[in-house]
Amino acid sequence: MNNTIHIKNMVCPRCISAVSQILVGLNIDYKAVKLGEVELVSMLNEFEKKSLQKKLQNAGFSLIDDRKSRLIEQMKNLVIEKIHYSNEKTELKWADIVTGELNLDYKYLSSLFSSVESITFEQYIINQKIERVKELIVYDELTLSEIAFKMNYSSVAYLSNQFKKLTGMTPSEFKKSTNKNRKPLDEI
C-alpha cells in the first residue's frame, strides 16, 4: 500500500522543515519528507487529513489529490531540485530526466503541463534557470562564464540573450541595478 501524500508549493529545504514540523505537531508519523511529498508510516484517517489540510493551508501549502495535479507538481519539484539544489552536472535532456523519473511519455507530460499551467514546460525550466542565475549573480561568487557552465548553457552569449529576453536587462545591468527583482520559486 502506498502511504505517500503529495503537497503543493514545497520549493525549498525550509518548506520540508515546515511540513515536518506540522506533521510532528499533529502527531502524524512519517518516514520521509522531500520536495512535494511525504511518505507516511500509515494512511491518514479523515480527521487527520482535514487537520493536516488546514495546517498546510495556513502555512501556504495544500494537499494534492488528483493525479494530473500531482504529476505537474512532481515535474515542478524535479526542475527546482535539479536547478536550485543539485550540484551534479548532467548531460541528460530534460525530456529524459522527466521521463525517467515519472515513467510516462514526455509528450503527454509536456502537454499536460502546458494545458494546466498555461506555460510550456520548457519555458518553466527557462524561468527557473534565470531565477537561479539571478541568485548566483547576487551572491557574486562566480563569473558569468562560471555561471553559464554551472547552469548548462552552451555559451555566455546564449545565457545573456535568454536573461535579457526574460528580465529586460543584461546580467551586467542586473548586477549593477539596485532592484534585484527576484521571484519566490513557487511564483515562477
N, C-alpha and C positions, 0 to 999 in steps of 0.2 A: 504494500500500500504506500502511495506517495504522500508524504506528510509535508510537502513543500507549499508555502504560500508565497504569492508574488505581491510586491509592494511598489507602487508608483512614486517617482520623484526621489529615489535614493540615488544620489550622484557623487557621494564622496565618503571618505572614511568617517567623518563626523556624523553622516547620516546613518552609517552602520552602528555607530556608538549610540546614537539617539534611539534607534529602533531596538537595540539590545536593552537599553535602559527601560523602555516602555514594556518590553516583554518581561523583564525582571520585576518591574512594578506591578504587573498583572499576574505574577506567579505562573507565567506560561513557560514551560520547559522547552528549550530548543537545543539543537545540536550545533548549528552554524548559522551565521548571518553574513550575507555578502550583498553586493550591489543588486538591488531589485528582488531579492528573495531570502526567505528564511526556511531552514529545514527544522521542522518541529519534531519533538520526541513522539507526540501523538496528535491526532487531528483535534481541532478545536470544536467545542460544543457551541451551540448558538449564542449562549450568554457570553462566552469568551470571545467569540468572533465579533459580536456587537461592541463589546467593551474595547477590544483591540482596534476596531474600525474607528471608534470615537477618539481614542487617544492618538491614533495615527493622524487623523484629520486635524486635530488640534496642533500637531507638530508639522503639518504641511505635507503629509504622506496620505496614501489611500491604498486599500486592498484592491487587487485586480482579480476579477472573477472570470471574465470571458477570455477565450483562447486568443483571439486576434489582438486584443489589447496587451495580453501577456507576451505575445511574440514581438510586438513593437517595442515594448519596454525592455525585453531581452536584447533586442537589436541595439537600442539606445545605450543600454548599460555596457554592452560589449564594446561599442565605439568609445564611450567615456573611459572605460577601463584601459583599453589599448592606447588611447591618445594621451590621457591625462595621468595615468598611474603606472604604466608599464615602461620599463627602460629597455625591454628587449627589442631589437631591430628585426623586423620581419620583412621578408621579400614577397610574402603572400599578398594576393589581391584581396580586397575587402569581400568580394563575392565568395572567394574560397574560405575566408575566415568565418563569415556568417553561415555559409552552407555547412561547413564542418562543425560548427558549434550547435546549430539548431536542427541539423539533419533534414532540412527542407530545401526545395528548389529556390535558387536565388531570385529568379524572375518573379515567382509567386511572392516571396518576402518583400522584394523591392516594390512591387505593385501594391501590395497590402499597405506598406509603409506610406507610399505616396497618397493612396486613397484616404487614409485616416489622418495623416499629419499635414496634408496639403503642401508638402515639400518633398522633393525626391530624397531618397536615402543618400545618394551621392552628395547632394547639397548639404544635408545634415552633417555628413562626415567633414566636408569642407568647412562648415561653420564651426564645428568642434575644433578642427585643426587650427583655424585662425584664432579662436579664443585661447588655445594653448600657446600659440605664437605670441599673442599679446602678453600673456603671463610671463613667458620667457624673456620678452623684451623688457618688461617692467623689472624683473629680477636683475637684469643687466650683468649676468654672469657668463653669457655665451655671445659670440659674434653672430651676425646674421648668417654667415656661412655655416657655422656650427648648428644653428637653429634649423636651417634648411636641411642639413644632413640628418639631424635628430628626428625631424618630422617627415622624413622620407620624400622630400621634394627633390626633383631632378636637378634643380639649379636655384640659386638665389634670385635670379630674374623671374623664374616661374613663381616662387613664393611671393616676391614683391608685387607681381602683377595680380595674383589672386588676393593678396592682402588689400591692395588698393581698390580692387573691384568690390570687395565686401565692406571696407571701412571708409573708403573715400580718401584715404591718405596712405602714403608710403610707410613702410616700417620706420624709416628715419624720422619722418614727420610725427608719427605716433609716439616715438621715443621722446621727442622734444616737447610734445604737447603737455599741457597741464591737466587736460581732461583725458584720463586713461580709459574712459568709457568701456569697461568690461561688463559682460553679462554673466549672471549666475548660470551654471550649467543646466539647470532644469528649465531655463527660459530660452534656450537655444533651439 
